[in-house]
Structure formats: C-alpha cells, structure tokens
Amino acid sequence: MAKQAERRAATTEAILTAARHLFGSHGFAATTMDGIAEAASVAKGAVYHHFKTKEAVFEAVFDQVSRDLVAEIDRTARSEKDVLAAMVAGTQHYFAATAKGPTGQIILRDGPAVLGWERWREIDAKHFGGKLPRAIAAAMEAGLIARQPVEPLARLLLGAVTEAAVACAGRADIARAGAEYARAFKSLVEALRLRS
C-alpha cells in the first residue's frame, strides 16, 4: 500500500509540475491535457485519473503557486521594522511577482477567468488574503493603528488589493500598474498609522 501511495503522489507531483510550467509559459487556453500528460511523461488517462478536468488541474496549480508566493512574501516581510511596513512590503512583493512570468500568468491573467471571481477569492483567502486580518490584529496589538473591529478593516484593505490585482490583470503594462497600486496601498496603510 505504501508503494502505491508513493507512486500516486509521484504521478500527481509530475502532473502538477508539468502543468505549472505549461500554464505559466503558454497560458490556460493554449495548454491541453495531452500536453500536460506528455510533459509529465504519463498517460493521458493518468492525468484524468487524478484530475477530472483541465480546470481542476489549473485550480491545483493555482493553489500551489499561491502557497509558494505567500512563502516568498513572508520572507520579504520578515525583514521589515514593524507589521505595517511588512504589510506594505508584502503587497509590493505580490504585485512585483504577479507582474511577470509564470506567476503573473497563473495568478492574475488566467486565475480570475478560469476559476471565476468567487473561487479565486476563496483560494486567495487561504493564502495572501488570509494574512491581512492577522497582520491588522497584530498592528493593533502593537499600538501601530487604532483599535477597531479587525474584520471590516481587513475586508476594505483586501478589497483594495484584490480590485487592484484584477485591474492589473487587464492591463498590458502589469508591472507599471502593479507598482502604482503598491504605492497607493502604502499610502492607505501609512494613513492608518498612529502618530506619537
């Protein structure tokens, strides 16, 4: 049984690695299940055994890319002087990372279109979006911002970031747009900072 579980995990990993490369470099529309199977060196039937549809493969890849992106953001944010600066740095990293290459293709260009707005937000809430309420609560605890209900403030800030991400996805100049939105987010967050 252990060997079968290992083979199953190895096949799933091969499929996701191949799909991540193809979705990231060619986009969802240009990627086929045949192409994923060929790149993963598995039979097409094996791909369908693990994932019923191309959308299901994409969702698993999107979740994986989101998780990896949050790990990168965490590394960036850890070096900041306080939690508000970490929120700003993390958001700047998010926009920079999604402005280019495979991460941008999967997260911003194809993600909302393939998954739909609701599912995209649900997955994001497990990763990037889920960090914001905890960061705001920590900022209040540290006396950086005024105490207030966390959930409404988190939703408003996350709404700003999400709307900016969607706006960036529709632009040809994602890098420039992302930088502009990151600067605007910094202004929003710094406006919350209590002055001593």
MIKE-122142 format. One record per residue (C-alpha): residue in three letters; y negated, x, z negated. Coordinates in steps of 0.1 Angstrom, whole numbers, plus 5000, padded with zeros to 4 digits. Layout:
AlaYXZ
...
REM end
This chain:
Met500050005000
Ala497650284992
Lys498150445026
Gln497450115043
Ala494250065023
Glu493250415032
Arg493850355069
Arg491950035068
Ala488950205051
Ala489050485076
Thr489150245105
Thr486250045091
Glu484250365085
Ala484950485121
Ile483750145134
Leu480650145113
Thr479750505122
Ala480150435159
Ala478350105158
Arg475450265138
His475050525164
Leu475150275193
Phe472950015177
Gly470450285167
Ser470350455201
His470850175225
Gly469949855206
Phe471949545198
Ala471749385232
Ala472949695251
Thr475849765227
Thr479249595233
Met482349555212
Asp484249755239
Gly481650035235
Ile482050035197
Ala485850045200
Glu485650335224
Ala483150535204
Ala485250475172
Ser488450575190
Val490150245180
Ala491449955199
Lys489049665206
Gly491549445186
Ala490949665156
Val487249605158
Tyr487849235159
His490349255131
His487649405108
Phe484649215122
Lys484848885139
Thr481648925159
Lys479249185171
Glu476649025148
Ala479049085118
Val479249445128
Phe475549465131
Glu475049305097
Ala477349565080
Val475449845098
Phe472049695088
Asp473249675052
Gln474350035053
Val471150165069
Ser469149965044
Arg471050125015
Asp470550465029
Leu466850405035
Val466450294998
Ala468150614987
Glu465650815008
Ile462750614994
Asp464050674958
Arg464051054964
Thr460451034977
Ala459150804950
Arg460651014921
Ser458151294926
Glu455151064921
Lys452951074889
Asp453450704880
Val455250394891
Leu452250264911
Ala452050584931
Ala455850564935
Met455450214950
Val452850334974
Ala454850644984
Gly458050434988
Thr456250195011
Gln454750475031
His458250625035
Tyr459650285045
Phe457050245073
Ala457450605084
Ala461250585085
Thr461250255103
Ala458650365129
Lys461050585147
Gly464550635160
Pro467750455150
Thr466450335116
Gly463550165132
Gln465750015160
Ile468149865135
Ile465849765106
Leu462749645124
Arg463449595161
Asp466849435161
Gly467249335124
Pro465049025123
Ala466148905158
Val469848945153
Leu470148835116
Gly467448575115
Trp464548575091
Glu466448435061
Arg469448665063
Trp467148975070
Arg465248885038
Glu468448835018
Ile469749175027
Asp466349335022
Ala466149174987
Lys469349374977
His467749694987
Phe463949764992
Gly462749414982
Gly464749424950
Lys463049724937
Leu459549574937
Pro459949344908
Arg461449614887
Ala458549854896
Ile455949594888
Ala457549524854
Ala457649904847
Ala453949934857
Met453049654833
Glu455149814805
Ala453350144811
Gly449949974809
Leu449050054845
Ile448449694855
Ala447549384835
Arg450449184821
Gln451148874841
Pro454248694854
Val456148954875
Glu457848724900
Pro454648584917
Leu453048924920
Ala456249074933
Arg456648804959
Leu453048844970
Leu453349214974
Leu456749194990
Gly455348925013
Ala452649165024
Val455149445031
Thr457549205049
Glu454849055070
Ala453649405079
Ala457149505088
Val457549205111
Ala454149275127
Cys455149645132
Ala458449535148
Gly456549355175
Arg454249645183
Ala454849925208
Asp452950165185
Ile455150115154
Ala454250455139
Arg450450395141
Ala450750035129
Gly453050135100
Ala450550405089
Glu447750145089
Tyr449849895069
Ala450850155044
Arg447250245038
Ala446349885033
Phe449249845009
Lys447950144989
Ser444649964986
Leu446249654974
Val448349834948
Glu445450054936
Ala443249744932
Leu445749634905
Arg445449954885
Leu443749914852
Arg440750144848
Ser440350314815
REM end
